[in-house]
Amino acid sequence: MRPAVLKSLTVRDFALVSELDVSFESGLTVITGASGAGKSILLGALALVLGERSAADVVRPGAARADITAEFDLGAYPAALALLGELALDDPDQPGRCLVRRVISADGRSRAFVNGSPATLQTLKTLCEGLVDIHGQHENARLLRRDIQLALLDDHGVDAGLRQACREAFREWRASTSAAEELGAAAAAREDRAALLAYQLEELDGLSLAAGEFEQIDALHRRLSQANALRDAATNALHLLTEDRSIGRTQRLLEDVDDTHPRLEGARETLRAARELIDDAVRDLRAWDDSLDTDPGALQSVETRLESVMDLARKHRVPPAALHAHTEALRAELSGLATDRTTLDTLLARAAAAKSRFEQHAQALGKARRSIAQQFGAAVGACMQTLGIDGGALRVDFDRAENETGTDAVEFQVTTNPNYPPGPLGRIASGGERARISLAIQVVAAARSELPCLVLDEADVGVGGTTADIVGRLLRTLADNAQVLCVTHAPQVAALGHHHLRVRKDTGQETRIDRLDYERRIEELARMLAGADITDRTRDYARTLFADAQSLHPDGPPRLP
């Protein structure tokens, strides 16, 4: 018998419940009680722990908050343990244990915790969806999901190694394709940039601007554009320097003075130097005057060159003096943009090889699935008919869907009336029928699938007598491979449980849950058989029902406290 997944549930100030502490064990646990005793409250509290949305009205009147905690044993669920480790929510002291807590304030706000650390509702759903599966007449059961239906079909007879190989090939294909697309996009961006740089450099190289040339032609342009004014200035300066003879006459006058006084000698020397400097200035001015070009053609040529430089500088949004350096920077960038396609080609080849392997595995999976689909459907259909759905049948329909499970999507099509065509489980069946059909699917799948803790809310609704007994026996069989909690009103089902919990109201109208020993279990079965009018005869019948139910199973009577 598989170990229990759900170990305990603690409820504080939830709905009409002030306090409840319930522990659960492996096998089949039946939950009974009179109508209105609070069985639905127990399931509602469990649903909130699993991540269902809450509302303020779930808080007990007068209380500040509702507090619900569930303890799970993840020892047999490595995927859940891996998720806890990935999210850093694991408990190092007790690695297999997981405490999930939900607190709902009176104002409607909700908080969630996993092993004492805050968590989101999505984290709760992701973590718990594979641990507990609640089946009721109106819940959107896990079995309605097409991915779960495919997994159950695969578990029935598709090689696990082939499924794993397909999964790995798909992931490698997608990862290599994604990496190749990213690298290809980067290479394309580099190639586009290189093309732009080549175009810009072709234009800039056509200008052939040398380093420092802009400063030179800018100065030349200023000189040529004012050449006439400069020549006038040169002529006037030369005239003043050459016509002014005062320095020469002063020099000759002092040379004729017969005196060697140091001050006089200093004045003579200064005048000689001034005369030499004036002569030098005249020579430089004449040379400058000779260099001035007043040819309009020369000015036009310089202006054309300067305009070309200015236009490209504006186009590239750089100062004209920085245009040469900008050109060399673009040239250096272009030389560094060489695209190495070796890595890209390797990724593309790897993606192609992985895709080929995936397609081969997917084809083999599709063939295997179709070969067992009829057998699976026939087994479920037979179980449906055993559960009182006359003419019940299940057919597995296939669609195309490409993912890591292969290229198949399946949908269970059920028939509950042979006069009508089959349809999806979620649409074709009533609430009670859906519960029984789900039970049939679970029973067929149980022997080979990793089923979670199954919580069934009145799976026996609408049936009685022999059919109720069959439901109970199927639940007992199911419990050999999964932990099963079943809320029931049928004594035939209750008699078959390994464990029996009774929900009741005490004298203060508080909801209580009792774990029943043999005598109290017989008393509860008698109540379920006869209502309030319990007699010794009813108790005898309850004992017979209980003994018959337990004797028909090789595991014997349940362990009773």
C-alpha positions in Angstrom: 0.0 0.0 0.0 1.4 3.4 -1.0 2.4 5.7 1.9 0.0 8.6 2.7 0.6 11.9 0.9 -1.7 14.1 3.0 -0.6 13.5 6.7 -2.8 16.1 8.5 -5.1 19.1 8.2 -5.4 21.8 10.9 -8.3 24.3 10.7 -8.8 27.4 12.9 -11.8 29.8 12.7 -12.9 28.6 9.2 -16.6 29.0 8.4 -18.5 27.6 11.4 -15.4 25.7 12.7 -13.5 27.0 15.6 -10.8 24.3 15.7 -10.1 21.0 14.0 -7.1 18.8 13.9 -7.3 15.7 11.6 -4.6 13.2 10.7 -4.8 10.9 7.7 -3.3 7.6 6.9 -2.7 5.5 3.8 -5.4 3.4 2.2 -9.1 4.2 2.1 -10.4 6.7 4.6 -14.2 7.1 4.6 -15.7 10.3 6.0 -19.4 10.2 7.1 -21.8 12.3 9.1 -25.3 13.7 9.1 -26.2 16.4 6.6 -25.0 19.8 7.8 -22.4 18.4 10.1 -19.6 20.1 8.2 -18.2 17.6 5.8 -18.1 20.2 3.0 -16.3 22.6 5.3 -13.5 20.1 5.6 -13.1 19.9 1.8 -13.4 23.6 1.4 -10.6 24.2 3.8 -8.4 21.6 1.9 -9.2 23.4 -1.4 -7.9 26.7 0.0 -4.7 25.1 1.0 -4.3 23.9 -2.5 -4.5 27.5 -3.8 -8.2 28.1 -4.5 -9.3 31.8 -4.2 -10.7 32.9 -0.9 -13.3 35.4 0.3 -13.9 37.2 3.6 -17.0 35.1 4.4 -14.9 32.0 5.0 -13.7 33.5 8.3 -15.6 32.4 11.3 -17.9 35.2 12.5 -16.2 37.3 15.2 -12.7 36.0 14.4 -9.9 38.1 13.0 -8.7 35.4 10.6 -9.0 31.8 9.4 -5.9 29.7 9.5 -5.5 26.4 7.7 -2.4 24.2 7.6 -1.8 20.9 5.7 1.2 18.6 6.1 2.3 16.5 3.2 4.8 13.7 2.9 6.7 14.2 -0.4 8.9 11.2 0.0 7.4 9.5 -3.1 7.1 12.6 -5.2 10.6 13.7 -6.4 9.1 16.3 -8.7 7.5 18.2 -5.8 10.7 17.9 -3.7 12.7 19.3 -6.7 10.3 22.2 -6.9 10.7 23.0 -3.2 14.4 23.0 -3.6 14.3 25.1 -6.7 12.1 27.7 -4.9 14.3 27.5 -1.7 11.2 26.4 0.2 12.4 23.0 1.4 12.9 22.1 5.1 16.6 21.0 5.6 15.7 19.4 8.9 12.9 17.2 7.5 13.4 17.1 3.7 10.4 15.0 2.9 7.9 17.1 4.9 6.0 20.0 3.4 3.8 22.3 5.5 1.4 24.5 3.5 -0.4 27.2 5.4 -3.1 29.6 4.3 -4.3 32.6 6.3 -7.4 34.6 5.3 -8.1 37.9 7.2 -11.6 39.1 8.0 -11.1 41.8 5.4 -10.6 39.2 2.7 -6.9 39.5 2.3 -5.0 36.2 2.0 -1.5 35.1 2.7 0.2 31.7 1.9 3.3 30.0 3.4 5.3 26.9 2.5 7.5 25.6 5.3 7.1 28.9 7.0 8.2 31.0 4.0 5.8 33.3 2.2 4.5 32.0 -1.1 2.1 33.0 -3.9 -1.1 31.2 -4.7 0.4 30.2 -8.0 3.2 28.5 -6.1 0.6 26.6 -4.0 -1.2 25.5 -7.1 2.0 24.4 -8.9 3.2 22.5 -5.8 -0.1 20.9 -4.8 -1.7 20.0 -8.1 0.2 16.8 -8.2 -0.3 15.9 -4.6 -4.1 16.2 -4.0 -6.9 15.7 -6.5 -10.4 16.7 -5.3 -13.3 15.0 -7.2 -16.8 16.3 -6.6 -20.0 16.6 -8.6 -19.1 20.2 -9.6 -15.3 20.6 -9.3 -13.2 21.0 -12.5 -11.5 17.7 -11.8 -7.9 17.1 -12.8 -9.1 14.3 -15.1 -10.8 16.9 -17.4 -7.3 18.2 -18.4 -6.1 16.7 -21.7 -2.5 16.6 -20.5 -3.5 14.4 -17.5 -5.6 12.2 -19.8 -2.5 11.7 -22.0 -0.4 10.9 -19.0 -2.8 8.3 -17.8 -3.0 6.7 -21.2 0.8 6.6 -21.4 1.1 5.1 -17.9 -1.2 2.3 -19.0 1.4 0.8 -21.4 3.8 3.3 -23.2 7.4 2.7 -22.5 8.7 5.3 -20.0 12.2 5.3 -21.5 10.7 6.2 -24.9 8.7 9.0 -23.3 11.8 10.4 -21.6 13.9 10.2 -24.8 11.2 12.1 -26.6 11.1 14.7 -23.9 14.8 15.2 -24.0 15.0 15.4 -27.8 12.2 18.0 -27.8 13.9 20.1 -25.2 17.2 20.0 -26.9 15.6 20.8 -30.3 13.8 23.8 -28.8 16.8 25.0 -26.8 19.2 24.7 -29.8 16.7 26.4 -32.1 16.2 29.2 -29.6 19.9 29.7 -29.2 20.4 29.6 -33.0 17.7 32.2 -33.5 19.3 34.5 -30.9 22.7 34.1 -32.4 21.3 34.5 -36.0 19.5 37.6 -35.0 22.7 39.0 -33.5 24.7 38.0 -36.6 22.0 39.7 -38.8 22.2 42.8 -36.7 26.0 42.8 -37.1 25.7 42.3 -40.8 23.3 45.2 -41.1 25.6 47.4 -39.1 28.5 46.4 -41.3 26.6 47.3 -44.4 25.8 50.7 -43.0 29.4 51.3 -41.9 30.6 50.2 -45.4 28.3 52.7 -47.0 29.3 55.5 -44.6 33.0 54.8 -45.1 32.6 54.8 -48.9 31.2 58.3 -48.6 33.8 59.5 -46.1 36.7 57.9 -48.0 35.4 59.7 -51.1 36.1 63.0 -49.3 39.7 61.8 -48.4 40.0 64.2 -45.5 43.5 64.2 -44.0 44.2 64.6 -40.4 44.3 68.3 -39.5 43.1 69.3 -43.0 39.9 71.0 -41.8 41.9 73.4 -39.7 44.1 74.2 -42.6 41.4 74.8 -45.2 39.4 76.8 -42.6 42.3 79.1 -42.1 43.0 79.4 -45.8 39.3 80.2 -46.5 39.4 83.0 -43.9 42.6 84.4 -45.6 41.3 84.2 -49.1 37.9 85.6 -48.3 39.5 88.8 -47.0 42.6 88.9 -49.3 42.0 92.5 -50.6 41.6 93.9 -47.1 44.7 92.2 -46.0 46.7 93.6 -49.0 45.5 97.0 -48.1 46.7 96.5 -44.6 50.1 95.3 -45.8 50.5 98.3 -48.2 49.7 100.8 -45.5 52.0 99.2 -43.0 54.9 99.1 -45.4 54.3 102.7 -46.3 54.4 103.8 -42.7 57.5 101.8 -42.0 59.4 102.9 -45.1 58.4 106.5 -45.2 59.0 107.2 -41.5 62.7 108.3 -41.4 62.8 109.6 -37.8 64.6 106.6 -36.4 67.4 106.8 -39.1 67.9 110.5 -38.6 68.0 110.1 -34.8 70.5 107.3 -35.2 72.8 109.4 -37.3 72.5 112.4 -35.0 73.5 110.4 -32.0 76.4 108.7 -33.8 77.9 112.2 -34.4 77.9 113.1 -30.7 81.3 112.7 -29.2 80.5 111.2 -25.8 81.0 107.7 -24.4 78.5 107.9 -21.6 76.9 104.5 -20.9 73.4 105.8 -21.2 74.2 107.4 -24.6 75.7 104.1 -25.8 72.6 102.3 -24.6 70.4 104.6 -26.6 72.6 104.1 -29.7 72.4 100.3 -29.4 68.7 100.3 -28.9 68.2 102.5 -32.0 70.4 100.2 -34.1 68.4 97.2 -32.9 65.1 99.0 -33.6 66.3 99.8 -37.1 67.2 96.1 -37.7 63.8 95.0 -36.3 62.0 97.4 -38.6 63.9 96.1 -41.6 62.9 92.6 -40.6 59.3 93.6 -40.3 59.4 95.2 -43.7 60.8 92.0 -45.3 58.1 89.8 -43.5 55.3 92.2 -44.5 56.5 92.2 -48.2 56.7 88.3 -48.1 53.2 88.1 -46.6 51.9 90.6 -49.2 53.4 88.5 -51.9 51.6 85.4 -50.5 48.1 86.9 -50.6 46.1 85.4 -53.5 43.2 87.4 -54.7 42.3 84.9 -57.5 38.5 84.2 -57.2 39.0 80.7 -58.5 41.2 79.7 -55.6 38.6 81.0 -53.2 35.8 79.1 -54.9 37.8 75.9 -54.8 38.5 76.2 -51.0 34.8 77.1 -50.3 33.7 74.0 -52.2 36.0 71.8 -50.2 35.0 73.4 -46.9 31.3 72.9 -47.7 31.8 69.2 -48.4 33.5 68.8 -45.1 30.8 70.7 -43.3 28.0 68.7 -45.0 29.4 65.3 -44.0 30.1 66.5 -40.4 26.4 67.6 -40.1 25.3 64.2 -41.5 27.4 62.3 -39.0 26.6 64.7 -36.2 30.2 65.3 -35.3 32.2 68.6 -35.3 34.0 69.2 -38.6 37.4 69.1 -36.8 36.5 65.5 -35.5 35.4 64.1 -38.9 38.7 62.5 -39.7 38.8 60.8 -36.3 35.2 59.7 -36.7 36.1 58.1 -40.1 38.9 56.1 -38.5 36.6 55.0 -35.6 34.0 53.7 -38.1 36.8 51.8 -40.0 37.9 50.2 -36.7 34.4 49.2 -35.8 33.8 47.6 -39.3 37.0 45.6 -39.0 35.7 44.2 -35.7 32.4 43.1 -37.0 33.5 40.0 -38.8 30.8 37.4 -38.4 31.8 33.9 -37.3 29.0 31.5 -38.4 30.7 28.4 -37.1 28.8 28.4 -33.8 25.6 29.2 -35.6 26.0 26.4 -38.0 26.8 24.0 -35.1 23.6 25.0 -33.3 21.5 24.7 -36.4 22.9 21.2 -37.0 22.3 20.2 -33.4 18.7 21.5 -33.7 18.1 19.6 -36.9 19.4 16.3 -35.4 17.4 16.8 -32.2 14.2 17.5 -34.2 14.8 14.3 -36.3 15.2 12.3 -33.1 12.1 13.9 -31.6 10.0 13.1 -34.7 11.2 9.5 -34.6 10.3 9.1 -30.9 7.0 10.9 -31.4 6.1 8.6 -34.2 6.9 5.6 -32.0 4.9 7.1 -29.2 1.9 7.7 -31.4 1.9 4.1 -32.6 2.2 2.8 -29.0 -0.6 5.0 -27.8 -3.0 4.0 -30.5 -2.2 0.4 -29.8 -3.2 0.6 -26.2 -6.0 3.2 -26.5 -8.7 0.7 -27.3 -7.6 -1.6 -24.5 -7.6 1.3 -22.0 -11.1 2.5 -23.2 -12.5 -1.0 -23.0 -11.3 -1.4 -19.4 -12.7 2.0 -18.4 -16.0 1.3 -20.2 -16.4 -2.1 -18.4 -15.7 -0.4 -15.1 -18.3 2.3 -15.9 -20.9 -0.3 -16.5 -20.0 -2.1 -13.3 -20.7 1.3 -11.6 -24.3 1.3 -12.9 -23.7 3.4 -16.1 -25.5 1.1 -18.5 -24.0 1.2 -21.9 -21.1 3.3 -20.6 -18.1 3.5 -22.8 -14.9 5.5 -23.2 -13.1 6.3 -26.4 -9.7 8.0 -26.8 -9.7 10.5 -29.6 -6.3 11.8 -31.0 -5.4 15.3 -32.3 -2.2 16.8 -33.5 -0.2 18.8 -30.9 3.5 19.2 -30.8 5.2 19.4 -27.4 7.6 17.4 -25.3 5.2 14.5 -25.0 5.2 14.0 -28.7 2.8 15.0 -31.5 -0.4 13.7 -29.9 -3.1 15.3 -27.9 -5.8 13.0 -26.6 -9.3 13.6 -25.3 -11.5 11.1 -23.5 -14.9 10.8 -25.2 -17.5 9.1 -23.0 -20.8 7.5 -23.7 -23.4 7.4 -20.9 -26.4 6.6 -23.1 -26.0 4.4 -26.2 -28.7 6.5 -27.9 -26.5 9.6 -28.0 -23.0 10.1 -29.5 -20.0 10.3 -27.2 -18.6 13.6 -26.0 -16.0 15.1 -23.7 -16.1 14.0 -20.1 -16.6 17.6 -18.8 -19.7 18.2 -21.1 -21.4 14.9 -21.6 -21.8 13.6 -18.1 -23.9 14.8 -15.2 -22.2 15.6 -11.8 -22.9 12.2 -10.4 -22.0 10.3 -13.5 -18.8 12.3 -13.8 -17.8 11.3 -10.4 -18.3 7.6 -11.2 -16.6 7.9 -14.6 -13.7 9.5 -12.9 -13.6 6.7 -10.4 -13.6 4.2 -13.2 -10.7 6.0 -14.9 -8.7 6.2 -11.7 -9.3 2.5 -10.9 -8.0 1.4 -14.4 -5.0 3.8 -14.1 -4.2 3.1 -10.5 -2.2 0.0 -11.1 0.3 1.7 -13.3 0.1 5.5 -12.6 1.6 7.7 -9.9 -1.8 8.9 -8.6 -2.0 11.7 -6.0 -4.1 11.7 -2.8 -7.6 11.4 -4.2 -10.4 13.2 -2.4 -13.9 12.1 -3.5 -17.0 14.0 -2.5 -19.9 11.6 -2.6 -18.6 9.4 -5.5 -21.6 7.2 -4.7 -24.2 9.9 -5.2 -27.3 8.7 -7.0 -26.5 5.0 -6.5 -27.5 2.6 -3.8 -27.6 -1.1 -2.9 -25.4 -3.3 -5.1 -24.0 -0.4 -7.1 -22.9 1.4 -3.9 -21.2 -1.8 -2.8 -19.4 -1.9 -6.1 -18.3 1.7 -5.7 -16.9 0.9 -2.3 -15.0 -2.1 -3.5 -13.5 -0.1 -6.4 -12.4 2.5 -4.0 -10.9 -0.1 -1.8 -9.0 -1.5 -4.8 -8.0 2.0 -5.8 -6.6 2.6 -2.3 -4.1 -0.2 -2.8 -2.2 2.2 -5.0 -3.2 5.7 -3.8 -4.3 7.4 -0.6 -8.1 7.9 -0.9 -10.4 10.1 1.1 -14.1 9.6 0.4 -17.0 11.5 1.8 -20.0 9.1 1.6 -23.6 8.6 2.7 -23.6 5.0 1.6 -23.1 2.4 4.4 -21.9 -0.1 1.9 -19.0 2.3 1.0 -18.3 3.3 4.6 -18.0 -0.4 5.6 -15.1 -0.9 3.2 -12.8 1.8 4.5 -9.5 1.1 6.1 -10.2 4.1 8.4 -13.4 5.8 9.3 -13.8 9.5 10.3 -17.2 10.9 11.5 -18.0 14.6 11.3 -20.6 15.7 13.9 -21.9 18.8 15.7 -21.3 18.9 19.5 -23.7 20.3 22.0 -22.4 23.8 21.3 -22.9 23.3 17.6 -19.2 23.1 17.0 -18.0 20.8 14.2 -16.0 17.9 15.5 -14.2 15.0 13.7 -13.9 11.6 15.5 -11.7 8.7 14.5 -14.0 5.7 15.0 -13.0 2.5 16.7 -14.9 -0.7 16.0 -17.8 -0.2 18.3 -18.4 3.4 17.3 -17.9 2.4 13.6 -20.7 -0.1 14.0 -22.9 2.5 15.6 -22.2 4.9 12.7 -23.0 2.3 10.1 -26.3 1.5 12.0 -27.2 5.2 11.8 -26.5 5.3 8.1 -28.7 2.3 7.6 -31.6 3.3 9.8 -31.3 7.0 10.5 -32.4 8.0 14.0 -34.3 4.7 14.7 -31.3 2.5 15.6 -32.2 -0.9 17.0 -30.2 -4.0 18.1 -31.3 -5.6 14.8 -29.9 -2.6 12.9 -26.6 -2.9 14.8 -26.5 -6.7 14.0 -27.0 -5.8 10.3 -24.2 -3.2 10.6 -21.9 -5.8 12.1 -22.7 -8.3 9.3 -22.2 -5.6 6.6 -18.9 -4.6 8.1 -17.6 -8.2 8.5 -18.7 -9.1 4.9 -17.0 -6.0 3.5 -13.7 -6.7 5.2 -13.6 -10.4 4.6 -13.7 -10.0 0.9 -10.4 -8.2 0.8 -7.0 -9.9 1.3 -5.7 -7.1 3.4 -8.2 -8.0 6.1 -10.0 -5.7 8.5 -8.7 -2.2 8.9 -6.3 -1.2 11.6 -8.5 0.1 14.4 -7.4 2.1 17.4 
